[in-house]
Amino acid sequence: MPVSKMPVSKIEAIRALFPALTSQTYMSICDKMILADPVRQAVDSFLDKLAMASANRTDHEDFVESSRIKFAQMMSVKPDEVAVTRNVSDGVNAIAWAFPFKAGDNIVICTDAEHPNNIYPWLRLRERDIDVRIVPAINGRIDIDAMTAAMDSRTRLATVASVSFAPGYRTDTTKLGEYCQKKNIFLLIDGVQSAGILHHDLAQEPIDAFATSTSKGLLGLYGSGFMYINENWLDRLNPAYLSRTGVDLGSDAASAMGEHHYQLYASAKRFEVGSYNLAASYAADASLSLLNAIGTQAIEAHVLHLARALREGLAEYGLLISKPQQTLEESHIITCGELDAGGHGFSHDTRINEMHKTLLDANITHTLRRGQLRFGLHVYNNMADVEHVLSTLNNMK
């Protein structure tokens, strides 16, 4: 069992930063974040500066660059490989329309295990005569062998989630990435369910791009995200959208036009369009400071320890548990109930619906996805949270 080495006193100090925890047991990071006090304070400071006209654009954009650097540190990559985006969808679409596809090329995806935001952009490529090869999941799992078997000499790109939003299995991106590297196939990861919670070393992982939002595990705001693109691919990707932000004019002012013969930034900044979501950049700068101070290796060990305990406890109720078959499948997301016996926010299983209501009545925040009860853990959760879930369900007997 993964063992959390995080002292109880440290966990309690972290919990004290999150006001939401005073009124609920929050186990839904897979849905959305809760704000820590330092993050709220950072946003307030931005609003105060706006109200008092006490900072200029450059002052505000210092927080954009600082958050970029901190995300790069978290992921063990270079800041020049990180673009500031609006969300996962923004990053996915940026790659889809910048990639040098030719008619007759194909991409490979397992739509059964992906969020719609990592499906629709690829389906649209059919309009450009790109073959979208769909590989079925097996019991909610992405079948890496089936994905590689679907690839051929015209395969240009494959995409998977680092962790599925339901049932929450972690994908073997290393196995898939190593195959893709051998075949010069671009691998894009939707990392929104793992960023900030599970450890990533993208400098070592065979991944070409990684898109995420700040509104889940990164503990920031809606409407902002990051996209890592391996530096070896940057000059081969031609952004579909362009603004002054993505053009390298040296030290010229933001409003400078420069010459009509322009040059894109050599860095991932070439994908940045227009004004930044500055409030979200202030928030991300603060939340990334908090997470980096703890370290994602420590956070991962902590949440996997709790997830194992919750999974084992739920199994005692005779529930169908989405149980990892091997350690590398484990994540911070725990689901129970029959997969796809329902949808977003509902289940066809009466017992699951009753449990859902009972948990909500006990102020245990969680979700129903694909008909399953879904719990998502982060660094602020503790064993008392797990015990609260189990004791609440035990009272139903």
C-alpha positions in Angstrom: 0.0 0.0 0.0 1.3 3.5 -0.8 2.2 5.0 2.6 1.7 8.7 3.3 4.8 10.0 5.0 3.2 13.4 5.5 3.0 14.2 9.2 -0.5 14.7 10.6 0.5 18.2 11.8 1.5 19.2 8.3 -1.8 17.9 6.9 -3.8 19.8 9.5 -1.8 23.0 8.7 -2.7 22.6 5.0 -6.3 21.9 5.8 -6.5 25.1 7.8 -5.8 27.1 4.6 -9.1 25.9 3.0 -12.2 27.5 4.4 -14.5 25.1 2.6 -13.3 22.3 4.9 -14.9 23.9 7.9 -18.4 23.1 6.5 -17.9 19.9 4.5 -15.9 16.9 3.7 -14.6 17.8 0.2 -13.8 14.8 -2.0 -14.5 16.2 -5.4 -11.3 17.7 -6.8 -12.0 15.7 -10.0 -14.9 18.1 -10.5 -13.5 21.4 -9.3 -11.1 23.0 -6.9 -11.6 24.7 -3.6 -9.6 27.9 -2.9 -6.9 28.2 -0.3 -6.7 31.4 1.6 -3.4 32.5 -0.1 -5.0 32.0 -3.5 -8.0 34.1 -2.5 -5.6 36.8 -1.1 -3.7 36.8 -4.3 -6.8 37.5 -6.4 -7.9 40.2 -3.9 -4.5 41.9 -4.3 -5.0 41.9 -8.1 -8.5 43.5 -7.7 -7.1 46.0 -5.2 -4.5 47.0 -7.8 -7.2 47.4 -10.4 -9.4 49.5 -8.1 -6.5 51.8 -7.2 -4.8 51.9 -10.6 -1.6 51.0 -8.8 -0.1 48.6 -11.3 0.5 48.6 -15.0 0.2 45.8 -17.6 3.8 44.8 -17.1 3.4 44.5 -13.4 0.5 42.2 -13.8 2.1 40.1 -16.4 5.0 39.4 -14.0 2.5 37.0 -12.4 1.9 35.4 -15.7 5.6 34.7 -16.1 6.0 33.7 -12.5 3.2 31.1 -12.8 4.7 29.8 -16.0 8.0 29.2 -14.3 6.3 27.5 -11.3 4.3 25.2 -13.5 7.5 24.3 -15.4 9.2 23.6 -12.1 6.3 21.3 -11.1 6.5 19.4 -14.3 10.3 19.4 -14.6 10.4 21.2 -17.9 11.7 24.4 -19.3 9.6 27.6 -19.0 10.0 28.1 -22.8 8.1 24.8 -23.3 5.0 26.1 -21.4 2.2 28.1 -22.9 -0.4 29.9 -20.8 -3.8 28.9 -22.1 -7.5 29.3 -21.2 -8.1 25.6 -20.3 -7.6 22.0 -21.5 -9.9 22.5 -24.5 -7.8 25.5 -25.6 -4.6 23.5 -25.5 -6.1 20.5 -27.3 -7.5 22.6 -30.0 -4.3 24.5 -30.4 -2.5 21.3 -31.1 -5.2 19.9 -33.4 -5.0 23.0 -35.7 -1.3 23.6 -35.5 -0.2 20.1 -36.3 1.0 19.6 -39.9 -1.6 17.0 -40.9 -2.1 15.9 -44.5 -5.2 14.4 -46.1 -5.2 10.7 -45.4 -3.3 10.9 -42.1 -4.8 9.4 -39.0 -5.0 9.9 -35.3 -5.8 7.2 -32.6 -8.0 7.8 -29.6 -10.0 5.7 -27.1 -13.2 7.8 -26.9 -14.8 5.5 -24.3 -12.2 6.7 -21.7 -11.9 10.4 -22.7 -13.8 13.5 -21.6 -15.8 15.0 -24.5 -13.4 18.0 -24.5 -10.7 15.6 -25.7 -13.0 14.0 -28.3 -14.8 16.7 -30.3 -11.7 18.6 -31.5 -10.4 15.3 -33.1 -13.7 14.3 -34.6 -13.8 17.7 -36.4 -10.5 16.8 -38.2 -12.6 14.5 -40.4 -13.5 17.7 -42.2 -9.9 17.8 -43.3 -9.9 14.2 -44.5 -8.1 13.0 -41.4 -9.0 9.4 -40.3 -10.0 9.3 -36.6 -9.4 5.8 -35.5 -11.4 4.9 -32.4 -10.2 2.1 -30.1 -12.7 0.7 -27.6 -11.9 0.6 -23.9 -11.8 -2.6 -21.9 -13.8 -2.4 -18.7 -13.2 1.3 -18.5 -9.5 1.0 -19.3 -7.5 2.3 -22.2 -6.0 -0.7 -24.0 -2.5 0.5 -24.9 -1.9 -2.6 -27.0 -5.0 -2.0 -29.0 -4.1 1.6 -29.5 -0.6 0.7 -30.9 -2.2 -2.0 -33.1 -4.4 0.6 -34.7 -1.4 2.7 -35.7 0.3 2.5 -39.1 2.7 4.6 -41.3 0.1 7.3 -41.6 -0.6 7.7 -37.9 0.5 11.2 -36.8 -0.9 11.7 -33.4 -2.4 9.8 -30.4 -4.1 11.3 -27.4 -5.1 9.9 -24.0 -6.0 11.3 -20.5 -3.4 10.8 -17.9 -6.3 9.7 -15.6 -9.8 9.1 -16.9 -12.5 11.3 -15.3 -14.4 8.1 -14.7 -13.7 5.4 -13.6 -10.4 7.1 -12.7 -7.7 4.7 -13.9 -4.3 6.1 -14.5 -3.1 5.5 -18.1 0.2 3.9 -18.9 1.5 6.9 -20.8 5.1 5.6 -20.6 4.3 2.4 -22.5 2.3 4.3 -25.1 4.8 7.1 -25.3 7.7 4.9 -25.9 6.0 3.2 -28.8 4.9 6.6 -30.2 8.5 7.9 -30.0 9.8 5.0 -32.0 7.3 5.7 -34.7 7.6 9.5 -34.6 3.9 9.8 -33.5 3.0 12.9 -31.5 1.5 12.0 -28.1 -0.8 14.5 -26.4 -1.9 14.1 -22.8 -5.1 15.6 -21.3 -3.6 16.0 -17.8 -6.3 17.9 -16.0 -7.1 15.1 -13.6 -3.6 14.5 -12.5 -1.8 17.9 -12.6 -0.9 19.1 -9.1 -2.0 15.8 -7.5 0.1 13.0 -9.1 3.8 13.4 -9.8 4.9 14.1 -13.4 8.5 14.5 -14.7 7.8 15.5 -18.3 11.5 15.9 -19.0 11.8 12.1 -18.6 8.3 10.9 -19.7 7.9 10.1 -23.4 5.2 12.8 -23.9 5.1 15.5 -26.5 2.4 17.7 -25.2 0.4 18.0 -21.9 -2.6 20.2 -21.6 -4.3 21.1 -18.3 -6.5 23.7 -16.6 -5.9 25.5 -13.3 -9.4 24.8 -12.1 -8.9 21.3 -10.6 -5.8 19.9 -9.0 -3.7 23.0 -9.6 -6.2 24.8 -7.1 -6.6 27.9 -9.2 -9.4 29.6 -11.1 -11.6 28.8 -14.0 -10.6 30.1 -17.4 -6.9 29.5 -17.3 -4.5 26.6 -17.9 -1.1 25.5 -19.1 0.2 23.5 -22.1 3.6 21.9 -22.2 5.0 21.2 -25.7 8.4 19.5 -26.0 10.9 21.9 -27.5 11.7 19.5 -30.3 8.2 20.0 -31.7 7.7 23.7 -31.3 9.1 24.8 -34.7 6.9 22.2 -36.5 3.7 23.5 -35.1 2.1 26.5 -36.7 -0.6 28.1 -34.5 -4.0 28.6 -36.1 -4.6 31.8 -34.1 -2.1 34.6 -33.8 -1.9 37.9 -32.0 0.8 40.3 -30.9 1.3 38.1 -27.8 2.7 35.3 -29.9 5.0 37.4 -32.1 8.6 38.0 -31.1 9.2 41.8 -31.4 12.0 41.8 -28.8 11.7 44.6 -26.3 9.1 46.5 -28.3 5.9 47.6 -26.4 2.8 45.4 -26.5 1.1 47.8 -29.0 4.1 47.9 -31.4 3.4 46.6 -34.9 6.9 45.9 -36.0 7.5 44.8 -39.6 4.9 43.1 -41.8 7.4 40.1 -42.0 6.9 38.8 -38.5 8.5 36.0 -36.5 6.7 33.8 -34.0 8.3 33.2 -30.6 10.6 30.2 -30.7 9.0 29.2 -27.4 5.6 27.8 -26.6 4.5 31.5 -26.1 3.7 31.4 -29.9 0.4 29.8 -28.8 -0.7 32.6 -26.6 -3.4 34.8 -28.0 -4.5 38.3 -26.7 -4.7 39.5 -23.1 -4.1 37.1 -20.3 -6.6 36.1 -17.6 -4.6 38.1 -15.0 -6.8 37.2 -12.0 -6.2 33.6 -12.8 -2.5 34.2 -13.2 -2.3 35.7 -9.7 -4.2 32.7 -8.4 -2.1 30.2 -10.2 1.1 31.9 -9.0 -0.1 31.5 -5.4 -1.5 28.0 -5.7 1.6 26.7 -7.5 3.7 28.1 -4.7 1.7 26.2 -2.2 1.8 22.9 -4.2 5.5 23.2 -5.1 6.4 23.8 -1.4 4.8 20.4 -0.6 5.9 18.6 -3.7 3.9 16.4 -6.0 5.8 13.2 -5.0 4.6 13.8 -1.4 1.1 14.7 -2.5 0.8 11.6 -4.7 2.0 9.3 -1.9 -0.6 10.9 0.4 -3.6 10.6 -1.9 -2.8 7.1 -3.0 -2.6 6.0 0.6 -6.1 7.5 1.3 -7.5 6.2 -2.0 -6.5 2.6 -1.2 -8.1 2.9 2.3 -11.4 4.3 0.8 -11.5 1.7 -2.0 -11.0 -1.2 0.5 -13.6 0.2 2.8 -16.2 0.7 0.1 -15.7 -2.9 -1.1 -17.0 -4.2 2.3 -20.4 -2.9 1.3 -20.6 -5.3 -1.6 -20.3 -2.5 -4.1 -18.8 -3.0 -7.5 -15.5 -1.1 -7.2 -13.5 0.2 -10.1 -10.3 -1.5 -8.7 -6.9 -1.0 -10.4 -5.5 -4.2 -11.7 -1.9 -3.1 -11.1 -0.2 -0.3 -9.1 0.4 1.9 -12.1 -3.4 2.2 -12.7 -3.9 3.7 -9.2 -5.0 7.3 -8.9 -6.6 9.7 -6.4 -10.1 9.0 -8.0 -12.2 6.3 -6.5 -15.4 5.1 -8.2 -18.0 2.5 -7.3 -21.1 1.2 -9.0 -21.6 -0.2 -12.5 -19.8 1.9 -15.1 -22.2 3.6 -17.6 -25.3 2.5 -15.6 -26.3 6.1 -15.8 -24.7 9.4 -16.8 -23.6 12.8 -15.6 -25.2 13.3 -12.2 -27.5 10.3 -12.2 -27.5 6.5 -11.9 -30.0 3.8 -12.9 -29.0 2.0 -9.8 -31.4 2.8 -6.9 -28.9 1.9 -4.3 -26.2 4.2 -5.8 -28.7 7.1 -5.9 -29.6 6.5 -2.2 -26.0 6.4 -1.2 -25.4 9.6 -3.2 -28.2 11.4 -1.3 -27.1 10.1 2.0 -23.5 11.3 1.4 -24.7 14.7 0.3 -26.9 15.0 3.4 -23.9 14.3 5.5 -22.0 17.2 3.8 -19.7 14.9 1.9 -19.1 16.6 -1.5 -18.6 14.1 -4.3 -20.2 13.5 -7.7 -22.0 11.0 -9.9 -20.3 10.4 -13.2 -21.1 7.7 -15.8 -23.5 6.3 -13.2 -20.8 5.8 -10.6 -20.3 7.4 -7.2 -17.0 9.3 -7.7 -14.6 10.6 -5.0 -11.5 12.7 -5.8 -8.8 13.3 -3.2 -6.1 16.0 -2.8 -3.5 17.0 -0.3 -6.0 18.5 2.1 -7.9 15.2 2.6 -7.1 13.0 5.6 -8.0 9.6 7.0 -10.9 11.2 9.0 -12.5 12.1 5.6 -12.3 8.5 4.6 -13.7 7.3 7.9 -16.6 9.9 7.6 -17.6 8.4 4.2 -17.5 4.8 5.5 -19.3 5.5 8.7 -22.0 7.5 6.9 -22.6 4.6 4.5 -22.5 2.1 7.4 -25.4 4.0 9.0 -27.5 3.1 6.0 -27.5 -0.6 6.8 
